[in-house]
């Protein structure tokens, strides 16, 4: 029996999109007076964290190969 399970983790997960849209709409309509950096933070924070984890994993793999 074969199972097709998908795990949705990362920048495109629906929770980040919903939070971004909420921040964006609140900013446009003047409910929040945040910088645009913080409005877009639900997009860039997971992207930066994913990149950092990826770089660390690649570094560990290269270190293990050279060791």
N, CA, C and O atoms as a Maestro MAE file, in Angstrom:
{
 s_m_m2io_version
 :::
 2.0.0
}

f_m_ct {
 s_m_title
 :::
 protein
 m_atom[268] {
  # First column is atom index #
  i_m_mmod_type
  r_m_x_coord
  r_m_y_coord
  r_m_z_coord
  i_m_residue_number
  s_m_chain_name
  s_m_pdb_residue_name
  s_m_pdb_atom_name
  i_m_atomic_number
  :::
  1 25 0.842 -1.174 0.000 1 A "UNK " " N  " 7
  2 3 0.000 0.000 0.000 1 A "UNK " " CA " 6
  3 2 0.891 1.242 0.000 1 A "UNK " " C  " 6
  4 15 1.812 1.361 0.808 1 A "UNK " " O  " 8
  5 25 0.611 2.131 -0.888 2 A "UNK " " N  " 7
  6 3 1.420 3.327 -1.052 2 A "UNK " " CA " 6
  7 2 0.658 4.544 -0.552 2 A "UNK " " C  " 6
  8 15 -0.511 4.740 -0.881 2 A "UNK " " O  " 8
  9 25 1.330 5.350 0.239 3 A "UNK " " N  " 7
  10 3 0.701 6.578 0.727 3 A "UNK " " CA " 6
  11 2 1.414 7.782 0.139 3 A "UNK " " C  " 6
  12 15 2.639 7.798 0.015 3 A "UNK " " O  " 8
  13 25 0.657 8.755 -0.210 4 A "UNK " " N  " 7
  14 3 1.197 10.001 -0.751 4 A "UNK " " CA " 6
  15 2 0.927 11.122 0.242 4 A "UNK " " C  " 6
  16 15 -0.069 11.838 0.138 4 A "UNK " " O  " 8
  17 25 1.824 11.261 1.197 5 A "UNK " " N  " 7
  18 3 1.677 12.318 2.184 5 A "UNK " " CA " 6
  19 2 2.559 13.493 1.798 5 A "UNK " " C  " 6
  20 15 3.735 13.327 1.472 5 A "UNK " " O  " 8
  21 25 1.982 14.667 1.840 6 A "UNK " " N  " 7
  22 3 2.735 15.870 1.523 6 A "UNK " " CA " 6
  23 2 2.814 16.727 2.775 6 A "UNK " " C  " 6
  24 15 1.834 16.886 3.503 6 A "UNK " " O  " 8
  25 25 3.984 17.266 3.008 7 A "UNK " " N  " 7
  26 3 4.188 18.159 4.125 7 A "UNK " " CA " 6
  27 2 4.426 19.550 3.557 7 A "UNK " " C  " 6
  28 15 5.324 19.757 2.742 7 A "UNK " " O  " 8
  29 25 3.623 20.485 3.992 8 A "UNK " " N  " 7
  30 3 3.709 21.848 3.490 8 A "UNK " " CA " 6
  31 2 4.378 22.725 4.543 8 A "UNK " " C  " 6
  32 15 3.727 23.217 5.465 8 A "UNK " " O  " 8
  33 25 5.681 22.913 4.394 9 A "UNK " " N  " 7
  34 3 6.441 23.741 5.322 9 A "UNK " " CA " 6
  35 2 7.229 24.754 4.516 9 A "UNK " " C  " 6
  36 15 7.798 24.423 3.476 9 A "UNK " " O  " 8
  37 25 7.262 25.966 4.987 10 A "UNK " " N  " 7
  38 3 8.104 26.955 4.325 10 A "UNK " " CA " 6
  39 2 7.381 28.246 4.036 10 A "UNK " " C  " 6
  40 15 6.370 28.581 4.654 10 A "UNK " " O  " 8
  41 25 7.929 28.954 3.082 11 A "UNK " " N  " 7
  42 3 7.455 30.300 2.789 11 A "UNK " " CA " 6
  43 2 6.069 30.325 2.163 11 A "UNK " " C  " 6
  44 15 5.364 31.328 2.279 11 A "UNK " " O  " 8
  45 25 5.669 29.268 1.513 12 A "UNK " " N  " 7
  46 3 4.397 29.271 0.814 12 A "UNK " " CA " 6
  47 2 3.255 28.653 1.619 12 A "UNK " " C  " 6
  48 15 2.170 28.434 1.082 12 A "UNK " " O  " 8
  49 25 3.488 28.373 2.894 13 A "UNK " " N  " 7
  50 3 2.406 27.787 3.679 13 A "UNK " " CA " 6
  51 2 1.289 28.808 3.848 13 A "UNK " " C  " 6
  52 15 1.561 30.004 3.952 13 A "UNK " " O  " 8
  53 25 0.059 28.365 3.877 14 A "UNK " " N  " 7
  54 3 -1.091 29.279 3.890 14 A "UNK " " CA " 6
  55 2 -1.126 30.243 5.079 14 A "UNK " " C  " 6
  56 15 -1.640 31.352 4.935 14 A "UNK " " O  " 8
  57 25 -0.608 29.867 6.228 15 A "UNK " " N  " 7
  58 3 -0.673 30.764 7.380 15 A "UNK " " CA " 6
  59 2 0.123 32.032 7.130 15 A "UNK " " C  " 6
  60 15 -0.303 33.114 7.536 15 A "UNK " " O  " 8
  61 25 1.280 31.923 6.467 16 A "UNK " " N  " 7
  62 3 2.079 33.116 6.178 16 A "UNK " " CA " 6
  63 2 1.364 34.020 5.186 16 A "UNK " " C  " 6
  64 15 1.456 35.243 5.287 16 A "UNK " " O  " 8
  65 25 0.661 33.440 4.238 17 A "UNK " " N  " 7
  66 3 -0.067 34.232 3.252 17 A "UNK " " CA " 6
  67 2 -1.215 34.978 3.924 17 A "UNK " " C  " 6
  68 15 -1.437 36.156 3.644 17 A "UNK " " O  " 8
  69 25 -1.937 34.307 4.797 18 A "UNK " " N  " 7
  70 3 -3.063 34.937 5.500 18 A "UNK " " CA " 6
  71 2 -2.571 36.071 6.391 18 A "UNK " " C  " 6
  72 15 -3.168 37.147 6.409 18 A "UNK " " O  " 8
  73 25 -1.490 35.841 7.128 19 A "UNK " " N  " 7
  74 3 -0.945 36.882 8.005 19 A "UNK " " CA " 6
  75 2 -0.457 38.068 7.179 19 A "UNK " " C  " 6
  76 15 -0.709 39.218 7.539 19 A "UNK " " O  " 8
  77 25 0.237 37.798 6.078 20 A "UNK " " N  " 7
  78 3 0.691 38.887 5.216 20 A "UNK " " CA " 6
  79 2 -0.483 39.691 4.685 20 A "UNK " " C  " 6
  80 15 -0.454 40.921 4.711 20 A "UNK " " O  " 8
  81 25 -1.509 39.013 4.206 21 A "UNK " " N  " 7
  82 3 -2.667 39.743 3.674 21 A "UNK " " CA " 6
  83 2 -3.348 40.580 4.752 21 A "UNK " " C  " 6
  84 15 -3.797 41.694 4.482 21 A "UNK " " O  " 8
  85 25 -3.428 40.051 5.968 22 A "UNK " " N  " 7
  86 3 -4.020 40.816 7.064 22 A "UNK " " CA " 6
  87 2 -3.191 42.065 7.361 22 A "UNK " " C  " 6
  88 15 -3.745 43.151 7.526 22 A "UNK " " O  " 8
  89 25 -1.872 41.917 7.430 23 A "UNK " " N  " 7
  90 3 -0.994 43.066 7.677 23 A "UNK " " CA " 6
  91 2 -1.099 44.076 6.534 23 A "UNK " " C  " 6
  92 15 -1.174 45.282 6.767 23 A "UNK " " O  " 8
  93 25 -1.105 43.574 5.302 24 A "UNK " " N  " 7
  94 3 -1.156 44.447 4.122 24 A "UNK " " CA " 6
  95 2 -2.440 45.261 4.093 24 A "UNK " " C  " 6
  96 15 -2.409 46.473 3.876 24 A "UNK " " O  " 8
  97 25 -3.567 44.597 4.311 25 A "UNK " " N  " 7
  98 3 -4.858 45.296 4.298 25 A "UNK " " CA " 6
  99 2 -4.943 46.295 5.448 25 A "UNK " " C  " 6
  100 15 -5.453 47.402 5.272 25 A "UNK " " O  " 8
  101 25 -4.445 45.908 6.628 26 A "UNK " " N  " 7
  102 3 -4.443 46.829 7.762 26 A "UNK " " CA " 6
  103 2 -3.571 48.055 7.481 26 A "UNK " " C  " 6
  104 15 -3.921 49.167 7.877 26 A "UNK " " O  " 8
  105 25 -2.456 47.861 6.810 27 A "UNK " " N  " 7
  106 3 -1.569 48.978 6.468 27 A "UNK " " CA " 6
  107 2 -2.221 49.894 5.435 27 A "UNK " " C  " 6
  108 15 -2.178 51.117 5.570 27 A "UNK " " O  " 8
  109 25 -2.818 49.309 4.418 28 A "UNK " " N  " 7
  110 3 -3.456 50.096 3.359 28 A "UNK " " CA " 6
  111 2 -4.590 50.959 3.921 28 A "UNK " " C  " 6
  112 15 -4.732 52.123 3.546 28 A "UNK " " O  " 8
  113 25 -5.389 50.389 4.815 29 A "UNK " " N  " 7
  114 3 -6.532 51.116 5.364 29 A "UNK " " CA " 6
  115 2 -6.189 51.951 6.596 29 A "UNK " " C  " 6
  116 15 -7.071 52.575 7.186 29 A "UNK " " O  " 8
  117 25 -4.915 51.965 6.987 30 A "UNK " " N  " 7
  118 3 -4.467 52.848 8.050 30 A "UNK " " CA " 6
  119 2 -4.703 52.353 9.465 30 A "UNK " " C  " 6
  120 15 -4.627 53.138 10.410 30 A "UNK " " O  " 8
  121 25 -4.987 51.072 9.632 31 A "UNK " " N  " 7
  122 3 -5.200 50.534 10.977 31 A "UNK " " CA " 6
  123 2 -3.889 50.340 11.739 31 A "UNK " " C  " 6
  124 15 -3.873 50.348 12.970 31 A "UNK " " O  " 8
  125 25 -2.804 50.168 11.010 32 A "UNK " " N  " 7
  126 3 -1.491 50.045 11.638 32 A "UNK " " CA " 6
  127 2 -0.552 51.050 10.992 32 A "UNK " " C  " 6
  128 15 -0.698 51.383 9.816 32 A "UNK " " O  " 8
  129 25 0.398 51.524 11.758 33 A "UNK " " N  " 7
  130 3 1.361 52.500 11.267 33 A "UNK " " CA " 6
  131 2 2.762 51.893 11.300 33 A "UNK " " C  " 6
  132 15 3.706 52.506 11.797 33 A "UNK " " O  " 8
  133 25 2.879 50.686 10.765 34 A "UNK " " N  " 7
  134 3 4.141 49.968 10.762 34 A "UNK " " CA " 6
  135 2 4.927 50.297 9.510 34 A "UNK " " C  " 6
  136 15 4.389 50.788 8.518 34 A "UNK " " O  " 8
  137 25 6.219 50.013 9.587 35 A "UNK " " N  " 7
  138 3 7.057 50.091 8.407 35 A "UNK " " CA " 6
  139 2 6.646 48.974 7.450 35 A "UNK " " C  " 6
  140 15 6.122 47.939 7.860 35 A "UNK " " O  " 8
  141 25 6.898 49.215 6.164 36 A "UNK " " N  " 7
  142 3 6.584 48.178 5.180 36 A "UNK " " CA " 6
  143 2 7.434 46.938 5.404 36 A "UNK " " C  " 6
  144 15 7.023 45.844 5.016 36 A "UNK " " O  " 8
  145 25 8.618 47.073 6.023 37 A "UNK " " N  " 7
  146 3 9.437 45.905 6.353 37 A "UNK " " CA " 6
  147 2 8.665 44.941 7.236 37 A "UNK " " C  " 6
  148 15 8.721 43.729 7.031 37 A "UNK " " O  " 8
  149 25 7.936 45.474 8.228 38 A "UNK " " N  " 7
  150 3 7.180 44.608 9.135 38 A "UNK " " CA " 6
  151 2 5.909 44.083 8.493 38 A "UNK " " C  " 6
  152 15 5.449 42.995 8.839 38 A "UNK " " O  " 8
  153 25 5.336 44.831 7.568 39 A "UNK " " N  " 7
  154 3 4.157 44.337 6.847 39 A "UNK " " CA " 6
  155 2 4.529 43.119 6.006 39 A "UNK " " C  " 6
  156 15 3.765 42.158 5.916 39 A "UNK " " O  " 8
  157 25 5.708 43.171 5.395 40 A "UNK " " N  " 7
  158 3 6.160 42.064 4.553 40 A "UNK " " CA " 6
  159 2 6.927 40.998 5.335 40 A "UNK " " C  " 6
  160 15 7.415 40.036 4.742 40 A "UNK " " O  " 8
  161 25 7.040 41.151 6.639 41 A "UNK " " N  " 7
  162 3 7.804 40.189 7.450 41 A "UNK " " CA " 6
  163 2 7.277 38.757 7.393 41 A "UNK " " C  " 6
  164 15 8.085 37.833 7.484 41 A "UNK " " O  " 8
  165 25 5.968 38.512 7.248 42 A "UNK " " N  " 7
  166 3 5.539 37.111 7.120 42 A "UNK " " CA " 6
  167 2 6.085 36.423 5.869 42 A "UNK " " C  " 6
  168 15 6.056 35.196 5.772 42 A "UNK " " O  " 8
  169 25 6.577 37.202 4.923 43 A "UNK " " N  " 7
  170 3 7.175 36.620 3.721 43 A "UNK " " CA " 6
  171 2 8.678 36.472 3.888 43 A "UNK " " C  " 6
  172 15 9.229 35.411 3.596 43 A "UNK " " O  " 8
  173 25 9.359 37.532 4.359 44 A "UNK " " N  " 7
  174 3 10.814 37.486 4.371 44 A "UNK " " CA " 6
  175 2 11.403 36.756 5.565 44 A "UNK " " C  " 6
  176 15 12.494 36.198 5.444 44 A "UNK " " O  " 8
  177 25 10.738 36.732 6.705 45 A "UNK " " N  " 7
  178 3 11.303 36.026 7.859 45 A "UNK " " CA " 6
  179 2 11.402 34.513 7.596 45 A "UNK " " C  " 6
  180 15 12.472 33.942 7.807 45 A "UNK " " O  " 8
  181 25 10.335 33.847 7.145 46 A "UNK " " N  " 7
  182 3 10.490 32.416 6.844 46 A "UNK " " CA " 6
  183 2 11.489 32.155 5.713 46 A "UNK " " C  " 6
  184 15 12.192 31.144 5.729 46 A "UNK " " O  " 8
  185 25 11.555 33.054 4.740 47 A "UNK " " N  " 7
  186 3 12.512 32.881 3.641 47 A "UNK " " CA " 6
  187 2 13.947 32.974 4.158 47 A "UNK " " C  " 6
  188 15 14.801 32.176 3.770 47 A "UNK " " O  " 8
  189 25 14.211 33.940 5.025 48 A "UNK " " N  " 7
  190 3 15.564 34.097 5.581 48 A "UNK " " CA " 6
  191 2 15.913 32.907 6.471 48 A "UNK " " C  " 6
  192 15 17.026 32.386 6.395 48 A "UNK " " O  " 8
  193 25 14.980 32.474 7.308 49 A "UNK " " N  " 7
  194 3 15.237 31.322 8.171 49 A "UNK " " CA " 6
  195 2 15.492 30.057 7.351 49 A "UNK " " C  " 6
  196 15 16.377 29.267 7.679 49 A "UNK " " O  " 8
  197 25 14.719 29.870 6.293 50 A "UNK " " N  " 7
  198 3 14.927 28.708 5.421 50 A "UNK " " CA " 6
  199 2 16.297 28.767 4.758 50 A "UNK " " C  " 6
  200 15 16.975 27.746 4.647 50 A "UNK " " O  " 8
  201 25 16.709 29.950 4.318 51 A "UNK " " N  " 7
  202 3 18.017 30.101 3.682 51 A "UNK " " CA " 6
  203 2 19.137 29.823 4.675 51 A "UNK " " C  " 6
  204 15 20.123 29.172 4.327 51 A "UNK " " O  " 8
  205 25 18.999 30.307 5.908 52 A "UNK " " N  " 7
  206 3 20.017 30.066 6.931 52 A "UNK " " CA " 6
  207 2 20.143 28.576 7.232 52 A "UNK " " C  " 6
  208 15 21.250 28.046 7.321 52 A "UNK " " O  " 8
  209 25 19.011 27.907 7.388 53 A "UNK " " N  " 7
  210 3 19.035 26.466 7.661 53 A "UNK " " CA " 6
  211 2 19.663 25.717 6.488 53 A "UNK " " C  " 6
  212 15 20.454 24.796 6.691 53 A "UNK " " O  " 8
  213 25 19.317 26.106 5.277 54 A "UNK " " N  " 7
  214 3 19.872 25.475 4.083 54 A "UNK " " CA " 6
  215 2 21.390 25.649 4.025 54 A "UNK " " C  " 6
  216 15 22.117 24.697 3.741 54 A "UNK " " O  " 8
  217 25 21.861 26.859 4.292 55 A "UNK " " N  " 7
  218 3 23.296 27.127 4.264 55 A "UNK " " CA " 6
  219 2 24.018 26.318 5.338 55 A "UNK " " C  " 6
  220 15 25.096 25.778 5.089 55 A "UNK " " O  " 8
  221 25 23.432 26.233 6.526 56 A "UNK " " N  " 7
  222 3 24.041 25.441 7.599 56 A "UNK " " CA " 6
  223 2 24.120 23.968 7.209 56 A "UNK " " C  " 6
  224 15 25.147 23.324 7.425 56 A "UNK " " O  " 8
  225 25 23.048 23.435 6.638 57 A "UNK " " N  " 7
  226 3 23.045 22.027 6.232 57 A "UNK " " CA " 6
  227 2 24.062 21.749 5.124 57 A "UNK " " C  " 6
  228 15 24.745 20.725 5.146 57 A "UNK " " O  " 8
  229 25 24.158 22.654 4.167 58 A "UNK " " N  " 7
  230 3 25.150 22.494 3.100 58 A "UNK " " CA " 6
  231 2 26.560 22.563 3.697 58 A "UNK " " C  " 6
  232 15 27.436 21.786 3.317 58 A "UNK " " O  " 8
  233 25 26.775 23.495 4.631 59 A "UNK " " N  " 7
  234 3 28.081 23.602 5.283 59 A "UNK " " CA " 6
  235 2 28.436 22.348 6.055 59 A "UNK " " C  " 6
  236 15 29.580 21.895 6.003 59 A "UNK " " O  " 8
  237 25 27.477 21.777 6.770 60 A "UNK " " N  " 7
  238 3 27.732 20.538 7.504 60 A "UNK " " CA " 6
  239 2 28.040 19.377 6.566 60 A "UNK " " C  " 6
  240 15 28.905 18.549 6.850 60 A "UNK " " O  " 8
  241 25 27.328 19.326 5.456 61 A "UNK " " N  " 7
  242 3 27.570 18.259 4.476 61 A "UNK " " CA " 6
  243 2 28.963 18.397 3.868 61 A "UNK " " C  " 6
  244 15 29.677 17.404 3.726 61 A "UNK " " O  " 8
  245 25 29.355 19.618 3.509 62 A "UNK " " N  " 7
  246 3 30.689 19.831 2.951 62 A "UNK " " CA " 6
  247 2 31.764 19.541 3.978 62 A "UNK " " C  " 6
  248 15 32.798 18.966 3.637 62 A "UNK " " O  " 8
  249 25 31.547 19.926 5.228 63 A "UNK " " N  " 7
  250 3 32.503 19.649 6.302 63 A "UNK " " CA " 6
  251 2 32.674 18.148 6.485 63 A "UNK " " C  " 6
  252 15 33.791 17.666 6.675 63 A "UNK " " O  " 8
  253 25 31.559 17.402 6.428 64 A "UNK " " N  " 7
  254 3 31.623 15.956 6.588 64 A "UNK " " CA " 6
  255 2 32.371 15.303 5.411 64 A "UNK " " C  " 6
  256 15 33.074 14.311 5.602 64 A "UNK " " O  " 8
  257 25 32.222 15.849 4.214 65 A "UNK " " N  " 7
  258 3 32.925 15.292 3.051 65 A "UNK " " CA " 6
  259 2 34.421 15.570 3.117 65 A "UNK " " C  " 6
  260 15 35.216 14.721 2.714 65 A "UNK " " O  " 8
  261 25 34.821 16.726 3.611 66 A "UNK " " N  " 7
  262 3 36.223 17.093 3.667 66 A "UNK " " CA " 6
  263 2 36.929 16.510 4.875 66 A "UNK " " C  " 6
  264 15 38.159 16.459 4.901 66 A "UNK " " O  " 8
  265 25 36.202 16.082 5.847 67 A "UNK " " N  " 7
  266 3 36.796 15.563 7.082 67 A "UNK " " CA " 6
  267 2 37.404 14.216 6.917 67 A "UNK " " C  " 6
  268 15 37.940 13.659 7.876 67 A "UNK " " O  " 8
  :::
 }
 m_bond[267] {
  # First column is bond index #
  i_m_from
  i_m_to
  i_m_order
  :::
  1 1 2 1
  2 2 3 1
  3 3 4 2
  4 3 5 1
  5 5 6 1
  6 6 7 1
  7 7 8 2
  8 7 9 1
  9 9 10 1
  10 10 11 1
  11 11 12 2
  12 11 13 1
  13 13 14 1
  14 14 15 1
  15 15 16 2
  16 15 17 1
  17 17 18 1
  18 18 19 1
  19 19 20 2
  20 19 21 1
  21 21 22 1
  22 22 23 1
  23 23 24 2
  24 23 25 1
  25 25 26 1
  26 26 27 1
  27 27 28 2
  28 27 29 1
  29 29 30 1
  30 30 31 1
  31 31 32 2
  32 31 33 1
  33 33 34 1
  34 34 35 1
  35 35 36 2
  36 35 37 1
  37 37 38 1
  38 38 39 1
  39 39 40 2
  40 39 41 1
  41 41 42 1
  42 42 43 1
  43 43 44 2
  44 43 45 1
  45 45 46 1
  46 46 47 1
  47 47 48 2
  48 47 49 1
  49 49 50 1
  50 50 51 1
  51 51 52 2
  52 51 53 1
  53 53 54 1
  54 54 55 1
  55 55 56 2
  56 55 57 1
  57 57 58 1
  58 58 59 1
  59 59 60 2
  60 59 61 1
  61 61 62 1
  62 62 63 1
  63 63 64 2
  64 63 65 1
  65 65 66 1
  66 66 67 1
  67 67 68 2
  68 67 69 1
  69 69 70 1
  70 70 71 1
  71 71 72 2
  72 71 73 1
  73 73 74 1
  74 74 75 1
  75 75 76 2
  76 75 77 1
  77 77 78 1
  78 78 79 1
  79 79 80 2
  80 79 81 1
  81 81 82 1
  82 82 83 1
  83 83 84 2
  84 83 85 1
  85 85 86 1
  86 86 87 1
  87 87 88 2
  88 87 89 1
  89 89 90 1
  90 90 91 1
  91 91 92 2
  92 91 93 1
  93 93 94 1
  94 94 95 1
  95 95 96 2
  96 95 97 1
  97 97 98 1
  98 98 99 1
  99 99 100 2
  100 99 101 1
  101 101 102 1
  102 102 103 1
  103 103 104 2
  104 103 105 1
  105 105 106 1
  106 106 107 1
  107 107 108 2
  108 107 109 1
  109 109 110 1
  110 110 111 1
  111 111 112 2
  112 111 113 1
  113 113 114 1
  114 114 115 1
  115 115 116 2
  116 115 117 1
  117 117 118 1
  118 118 119 1
  119 119 120 2
  120 119 121 1
  121 121 122 1
  122 122 123 1
  123 123 124 2
  124 123 125 1
  125 125 126 1
  126 126 127 1
  127 127 128 2
  128 127 129 1
  129 129 130 1
  130 130 131 1
  131 131 132 2
  132 131 133 1
  133 133 134 1
  134 134 135 1
  135 135 136 2
  136 135 137 1
  137 137 138 1
  138 138 139 1
  139 139 140 2
  140 139 141 1
  141 141 142 1
  142 142 143 1
  143 143 144 2
  144 143 145 1
  145 145 146 1
  146 146 147 1
  147 147 148 2
  148 147 149 1
  149 149 150 1
  150 150 151 1
  151 151 152 2
  152 151 153 1
  153 153 154 1
  154 154 155 1
  155 155 156 2
  156 155 157 1
  157 157 158 1
  158 158 159 1
  159 159 160 2
  160 159 161 1
  161 161 162 1
  162 162 163 1
  163 163 164 2
  164 163 165 1
  165 165 166 1
  166 166 167 1
  167 167 168 2
  168 167 169 1
  169 169 170 1
  170 170 171 1
  171 171 172 2
  172 171 173 1
  173 173 174 1
  174 174 175 1
  175 175 176 2
  176 175 177 1
  177 177 178 1
  178 178 179 1
  179 179 180 2
  180 179 181 1
  181 181 182 1
  182 182 183 1
  183 183 184 2
  184 183 185 1
  185 185 186 1
  186 186 187 1
  187 187 188 2
  188 187 189 1
  189 189 190 1
  190 190 191 1
  191 191 192 2
  192 191 193 1
  193 193 194 1
  194 194 195 1
  195 195 196 2
  196 195 197 1
  197 197 198 1
  198 198 199 1
  199 199 200 2
  200 199 201 1
  201 201 202 1
  202 202 203 1
  203 203 204 2
  204 203 205 1
  205 205 206 1
  206 206 207 1
  207 207 208 2
  208 207 209 1
  209 209 210 1
  210 210 211 1
  211 211 212 2
  212 211 213 1
  213 213 214 1
  214 214 215 1
  215 215 216 2
  216 215 217 1
  217 217 218 1
  218 218 219 1
  219 219 220 2
  220 219 221 1
  221 221 222 1
  222 222 223 1
  223 223 224 2
  224 223 225 1
  225 225 226 1
  226 226 227 1
  227 227 228 2
  228 227 229 1
  229 229 230 1
  230 230 231 1
  231 231 232 2
  232 231 233 1
  233 233 234 1
  234 234 235 1
  235 235 236 2
  236 235 237 1
  237 237 238 1
  238 238 239 1
  239 239 240 2
  240 239 241 1
  241 241 242 1
  242 242 243 1
  243 243 244 2
  244 243 245 1
  245 245 246 1
  246 246 247 1
  247 247 248 2
  248 247 249 1
  249 249 250 1
  250 250 251 1
  251 251 252 2
  252 251 253 1
  253 253 254 1
  254 254 255 1
  255 255 256 2
  256 255 257 1
  257 257 258 1
  258 258 259 1
  259 259 260 2
  260 259 261 1
  261 261 262 1
  262 262 263 1
  263 263 264 2
  264 263 265 1
  265 265 266 1
  266 266 267 1
  267 267 268 2
  :::
 }
}
